[in-house]
Amino acid sequence: MNDEIEITAISAQLERTNGLLERVLAEVAKTPSTHAIFVDAGYVYAAAGRLAVGTEDRRAFDLDAEGLIEAFIDKARTIFADSRLLRVYWYDGARRRIHTVEQQSIAELPDVKVRLGNLNANNQQKGVDSLIRTDLESLARHRAISDAALIGGDEDLVSAVEAAQGYGARVHLWGIEASEGRNQAEPLLWEVDSQRTFDLDFFKPYVSRRSVTMSYETAGTPRPPRDDVRFVGAQIAAKWLAARGREALVDLLPGHPYLPGSVDQELLVEAEKLLAYSLRGQSDLRRALRDGFWEHLQTQY
């Protein structure tokens, strides 16, 4: 009799345990995967500058950071198709960790967090690798991300990769094509879960040699008001919708507020023609342009 009671109690306990496991597994299955993008801006400026315009000197070229960040987000959306973006982390250096005007404009972008290390007397970043490790490890430990896209090349990032992997996150290394040899440390390449390299065609729209002889303002073209740029964005959206139809609109809407890289570049080029003004490096006007584009499309859905 006692044996029967004991067996019954064990069976009941097993059923409760199985039920709990089933609920846990069901909850895990419903939890969406999450990814984040970690960008070592020093690496991006140096490698992209060398690739696109032949120099690592930031003073010699303009980098459209906003457009490039959106291109990274768009690429991640394709690679991590069943995952949602947590945010983009942009790591850069600044004197006394005080934001430059450009870094302020990047920090104002949606879903972007700017982290600043220091710059020494030789304009070398200090403390950036430790910031990347802290964020990667913390997010992985708290199960805030399942995948991390890491854009960098320094061997010191190996410890950051190991820390994140230790908590179950997968780390994917994204790099920039080098004209000669490699611009990413081999130990870093060995440690990550996957590798991907972006070529010149990917970066061409976002890197341009800086002209020291003439600007649009000195050429007689004044800076357009934000409302005018927003209106131009709506005009281009109307043309875009007429050419592609509602099916393309339905495909585009889930990505709001981000535009696929090809659409964003088409919008930028067309707007610059209509305005006769360069929007490269003009983050506030670029946002106004996209706002006008999206506002028109949303009224048509």
N, C-alpha and C positions, 0 to 999 in steps of 0.2 A: 504494500500500500504506500509506504513512504517513498519507494522507488518511483512509483507512478506519479506521485505528487511532485517529486524532484524533476522527473522527466518533463512533466507538464509545465513546471516553472521555467525550465531551461528553454523549452520550445517557445514559450511566451516571450522570454527575453530575446531569443534569436529573432522572432518576428518583429519586435520593437526595434532591434538593431538594424535589421534589413529595411524596415520602413524608414528609419532615420537616414540610412545610406541612400535610399532611393530619392528621398527629398533633397538631400545634399547634392546628389548627382544631377537631379532635375534643375536645381537652382544654378549650378555651375554651367549647365548646358544653355541656360537662358542668359547668362552673363556675357555681354559682348566683349570681344577682344579690344584692347586699347593699345595704341602706339603713340610714341612721341619722337620728335626729331631733334637731335642735338647737333648744333652747328658750331664748329670752331671757326669763328670769323677770320682769325689770323691765317689759318690754312686756306680758307676760301679766297681771301683777297690775294694771297701770294700765288697760289696755284692757278686760279682763274685769270689773274693778271698776266702771269707768265704765258699761259696758254693762248689768251685772246689778243693781247697787245704787246707781248714780249717783255714785260717788266713786272717786278713785284712791288714797285714803288707806288703806294696808294695815291701819292700826289699827282701821278701821271695819268690816271684814268678814273672814270666814274663807274661805280658798281650800283646797279639798280637793285638794291637789297630787297625792296618790297616785291618787285617782280620775281626775283630769284626765290624768295621764300615761298611765294605762291606756286612757283614751278616745283619746288621740293614737295609742298603739300599735295599738289596734283599727282606727282609721281608716287608718293606714298599711298595715296588713295587707290591707285592702280595696283600697286604691289600688295598692300594689305587690304584686299577687297572687302573682307568681312569684318573689318576693324574700324573703330572710330578714333579720330585724332584727339589726344589729350591737349597738347600744345607744342609749339616750336620753342626750343631754348636756343638763344643766340648768345654765344660767349665771345666777348671782345675785351680789349684792354683800353684803359683811359688813365690819364694823369690823375692821381689821387682818387681814382674811381669816380670821377665826375663825368656824367654823360656829355658827349659832344652833341651838337645839333642833329647830326645824322643818327646817332644812337637814340636820341630822344624820339625822333620820328619812327624809328623801328620799334621802340618800346610801346608806341601808341597803336601799333597794328593789332588787330584782333587775334587772339590765340597765340601771341608771341610774348615770351618772357626774356628780357635782356639781363644777362649776368655779366658783371664787369670785374676783370682782374686789373692789375696795375700795369703801367708802362714804366720801364726803367729809362735811364738816360740815353740808351741806344734804341729806344722805341721797340723794345722786346717785351712781349707779354709775360707777366708773372702771375701765377696763381690760377690761371684759367683751367689747367688740367685738374687741379684739386676741386674746382667748382663743378666740373663735369662729373667727376667721380662721386661727389656728394649727392648730386641730383639723381644720377643713374642708380646708385645704390639705394637711396631713400625710396624712389618710386618703385623699384623692383621689390624691395623689402615689404612695402605696404600693398603689393599686388596692384598698384595703380596702372602699370603697363605690362603688357605681355611681349611687346616687341619694341626695340629701340633702333632707329636709324641714326647712326653716328657718322658725321661728316668731319673728318679730321685725319691726321697722319702721324702724330707724334707717338713715339714709343711709350711715353709716360702714360698714355691712355690705356695701356694694357691692364693696369690695376683696376681701372674703372670698368672695363669689360668683364674682368674676372668677378668683380664684386656683384655686378648685375646678374651675371649668369649663375652665381652662387644662390640667388634667390629665385631662379627659374625663368628669368627673362631671356629672350633671344636677342642678340645684338648683331645688327647688320651694318657693315662698314660700307659707306659710300665715299667714293673718291673722285678726283678730277684728273683727267688724262694728262700725262706728263709728256712733253716733247722728247725728252731723253730720260731713260732709266725710270725710276720710281720716285714718287713724292710721298709715299707712305711707308712707315717702318715695317720690315718683314715680321718681327714678333707680333705686331698688331694684326697683320694679315693672317697670321697663323691662328690667332686666338678667337677671332670672331666667328659667328655662325654662317654668315654669307658675305659676299663681296659684290660690289657693283661700281662701275666706273662711268662717269659722264664725259662726253667728248666735247669738242669745240662747238659743234652745232647746238648743243644744249645751252652753252654759256654765251654764245654770240649776241643774243638779244639783250643781255644784261650787263655787258662790259663794253665800254667805249673809251677810246683815248680822249683825254681832256684837251680841249683846244685853249691855247693861251692867247690867241690873237683876236678872237671875236666871239661874242655871245649873242643870243637872240635880242637881248635888250639893247646892246650897242649897235646892232644892225637895224634898229628902229622898230622892232616888234615888241610891244609891251606885254607884260604878264597878264594873261586873261583872267577875269574874275571866276571864282568857283562856280557861280550860277551858270555862266556861259559854258564852262567845261561840262557841267552836269547836263545841260541841254544837248550838247554835242553827243554825250554818251547815250541819251535817249534817242537821238536821231539815228545813230549807228545801230542801236538795238532794233529799231523799226526796220531798217534795211536788212539786218541780220535775220530777223524773223521772217520777213517776206521771202528771202532767198532760201531759207532752210525749212521752214514750216513748223507746225506745232509739235511734231514728233521730236525734233531736235530740242525744242523748248522743254518738253517733258523730261528729256534726258539731262538737261542742264540744271533744272531747278533744284534737285536734291543736293547739289554742291554749294548752294548759297551759304555764305557770301563769296565763295571762291570761284574763280573762273579757270577752266582748263588752260594750260599754258598757251596752246595754239590760239584759242579764242581771245585770251588776254593780249597776246601780241598783235593779233589782227585789229583789236579794238584800239590799242595804243598807236599803231602805225596810221590807221585811218583818222584818228582824232588829231594827230600831229599834222596831217595833210590839211584837214579842215581848219585848224586853228593857226596854221603856219607858225607853230611854236613847239619847241621840244619839251616834252613832259618827263624826260629822263631825270631822275633824282628829285622830282617834284612830288613828294609823297602825298601831300594834301590834295594836289590837283588830280593825281592818279586815283585817289579815293573818290573824289567828286565825279570823275569820269565813270568809274565802276558803279557808283551809286545811281547815276542817271541811267546807265545801261540796265541795271537790275530793276529799277523802279518801273521802267517802261515794260519790261518783260513780265513782271508780276501783275501789272494791270491787264495784261492780255491773257492771263491763265484763268 
